[in-house]
Amino acid sequence: MDLEFTHEYLTHEAFMQEALVEAQKAYDMDEVPIGAVVVKDGKIIGRGHNLRESEKDPILHAEIIAIRQAAQTLGGWRLTDCDIYVTIEPCPMCAGAILQARIRQLVFGARDPKAGCVGSLYNLLQDARFNHQTEVVEAVLEEECSHIMKDYFRQKRKKYDKF
């Protein structure tokens, strides 16, 4: 195995663990447990977790929050030398935000067959008709990322089944 690839993968795992920390924050708030971090030069410059329910705002997805924080940190909207780590495959809105921010690379954990737009339903980030494409790495800590979502919805179903 190539040493550089091994080091890169370990880096991907470490940053995905940080995205999982954010997902756990959402879980603890009874939000859909998706987390994201934006990384530049090996440092996290933006963090986010879903806040749609608590803030009553349809655009407060983990990716949007992390991208906004990263842009504020850098003082500009172009995140061309940045990577984003997300626990679940981004939806169309978040994939669009990643594209608009000119993010270099998306690393995600588990696919979202019902809303994912990075290969499941559509591949927005690598459509050559756009003026920017984003590299994609998938299935990093896939089991952990999938587990937190499944557990969350299992708990939700249990709660509603009691009524």
Secondary structure per residue as TSV (DSSP state, phi and psi in degrees):
chain	resnum	aa	ss	phi	psi
A	1	M	-	360.0	137.5
A	2	D	-	-67.1	130.8
A	3	L	H	-59.9	-42.3
A	4	E	H	-62.2	-43.4
A	5	F	H	-62.1	-43.2
A	6	T	H	-59.8	-46.5
A	7	H	H	-61.8	-42.9
A	8	E	H	-61.6	-44.3
A	9	Y	H	-64.6	-41.0
A	10	L	H	-62.3	-39.0
A	11	T	H	-62.2	-45.0
A	12	H	H	-58.1	-44.1
A	13	E	H	-63.1	-42.5
A	14	A	H	-63.1	-44.0
A	15	F	H	-71.8	-32.4
A	16	M	H	-68.1	-33.2
A	17	Q	H	-59.5	-39.7
A	18	E	H	-65.8	-38.0
A	19	A	H	-64.4	-36.2
A	20	L	H	-66.9	-33.3
A	21	V	H	-59.9	-43.8
A	22	E	H	-64.9	-41.0
A	23	A	H	-61.1	-38.9
A	24	Q	H	-64.1	-36.0
A	25	K	H	-60.5	-43.8
A	26	A	H	-63.3	-45.6
A	27	Y	H	-54.7	-47.3
A	28	D	H	-64.7	-22.4
A	29	M	T	-94.7	6.4
A	30	D	T	62.8	37.0
A	31	E	S	-106.2	156.0
A	32	V	-	-57.8	123.9
A	33	P	-	-79.3	79.4
A	34	I	-	-119.3	134.6
A	35	G	E	-128.5	156.0
A	36	A	E	-148.1	148.0
A	37	V	E	-136.6	143.9
A	38	V	E	-107.3	133.9
A	39	V	E	-123.7	134.9
A	40	K	E	-133.5	128.8
A	41	D	T	51.7	40.9
A	42	G	T	77.5	8.3
A	43	K	E	-122.8	141.0
A	44	I	E	-76.6	123.6
A	45	I	E	-115.9	-2.5
A	46	G	E	-157.9	139.4
A	47	R	E	-132.4	150.5
A	48	G	E	-162.7	153.1
A	49	H	E	-142.5	157.9
A	50	N	-	-56.6	136.6
A	51	L	-	-135.4	18.4
A	52	R	H	-57.6	-47.3
A	53	E	H	-69.7	-49.8
A	54	S	H	-68.6	-33.5
A	55	E	H	-97.2	-4.1
A	56	K	T	54.5	45.4
A	57	D	-	-134.6	115.7
A	58	P	T	-66.3	-17.1
A	59	I	T	-98.4	1.5
A	60	L	-	-83.4	61.2
A	61	H	-	-83.9	158.6
A	62	A	H	-53.6	-45.0
A	63	E	H	-64.1	-42.8
A	64	I	H	-62.2	-45.0
A	65	I	H	-63.2	-45.3
A	66	A	H	-65.1	-40.8
A	67	I	H	-65.6	-43.8
A	68	R	H	-60.3	-44.5
A	69	Q	H	-63.9	-41.3
A	70	A	H	-63.5	-42.6
A	71	A	H	-62.9	-40.8
A	72	Q	H	-65.1	-41.1
A	73	T	H	-60.7	-42.1
A	74	L	H	-85.9	-16.3
A	75	G	T	75.4	29.1
A	76	G	S	-171.5	160.9
A	77	W	S	-87.7	-16.3
A	78	R	-	-82.7	113.8
A	79	L	-	-109.1	45.6
A	80	T	T	-63.4	-28.1
A	81	D	T	-102.9	25.4
A	82	C	E	-116.7	154.9
A	83	D	E	-122.0	149.0
A	84	I	E	-120.5	136.5
A	85	Y	E	-113.4	124.2
A	86	V	E	-133.0	138.1
A	87	T	E	-68.5	-30.7
A	88	I	E	-128.2	146.0
A	89	E	-	-50.0	127.4
A	90	P	-	-63.0	147.9
A	91	C	-	-76.1	177.3
A	92	P	H	-60.8	-39.7
A	93	M	H	-64.1	-46.6
A	94	C	H	-72.3	-37.5
A	95	A	H	-61.8	-40.0
A	96	G	H	-63.6	-40.1
A	97	A	H	-66.2	-39.3
A	98	I	H	-61.2	-44.1
A	99	L	H	-64.3	-46.8
A	100	Q	H	-65.3	-30.9
A	101	A	T	-80.7	-4.5
A	102	R	T	62.4	33.0
A	103	I	-	-64.6	136.3
A	104	R	S	-68.3	-45.4
A	105	Q	E	-145.6	137.6
A	106	L	E	-107.6	131.1
A	107	V	E	-120.1	121.9
A	108	F	E	-128.3	161.5
A	109	G	E	-87.2	-69.6
A	110	A	E	-119.3	150.3
A	111	R	-	-72.5	156.4
A	112	D	-	-122.8	93.3
A	113	P	T	-65.9	-15.8
A	114	K	T	-95.7	-22.1
A	115	A	T	-143.3	-1.5
A	116	G	-	-70.4	131.6
A	117	C	T	-118.6	34.9
A	118	V	B	-129.1	41.1
A	119	G	T	130.4	-31.8
A	120	S	T	-72.0	-59.7
A	121	L	S	-99.4	-31.7
A	122	Y	-	-162.7	161.2
A	123	N	B	-119.3	80.3
A	124	L	G	-62.8	-37.7
A	125	L	G	-74.6	-15.1
A	126	Q	G	-123.4	24.4
A	127	D	-	-80.7	114.8
A	128	A	T	-66.1	-11.1
A	129	R	T	-73.6	-19.0
A	130	F	S	-83.3	159.2
A	131	N	S	-80.8	-1.6
A	132	H	-	-143.5	141.7
A	133	Q	-	-124.4	150.7
A	134	T	-	-115.4	132.6
A	135	E	E	-65.2	149.0
A	136	V	E	-130.3	132.1
A	137	V	E	-123.4	128.2
A	138	E	-	-123.8	168.1
A	139	A	-	70.1	28.4
A	140	V	T	-85.1	120.3
A	141	L	T	53.1	40.1
A	142	E	H	-54.3	-44.9
A	143	E	H	-62.5	-45.2
A	144	E	H	-64.7	-41.6
A	145	C	H	-66.9	-40.1
A	146	S	H	-69.3	-40.4
A	147	H	H	-60.6	-44.8
A	148	I	H	-64.0	-36.5
A	149	M	H	-68.1	-47.7
A	150	K	H	-61.4	-42.2
A	151	D	H	-63.0	-43.7
A	152	Y	H	-58.4	-49.5
A	153	F	H	-72.7	-29.2
A	154	R	H	-63.1	-44.7
A	155	Q	H	-63.1	-40.6
A	156	K	H	-60.9	-45.6
A	157	R	H	-63.3	-41.4
A	158	K	H	-58.5	-45.6
A	159	K	H	-61.2	-44.5
A	160	Y	H	-77.4	-26.4
A	161	D	H	-66.9	-26.0
A	162	K	T	-67.6	-25.9
A	163	F	-	-89.3	360.0
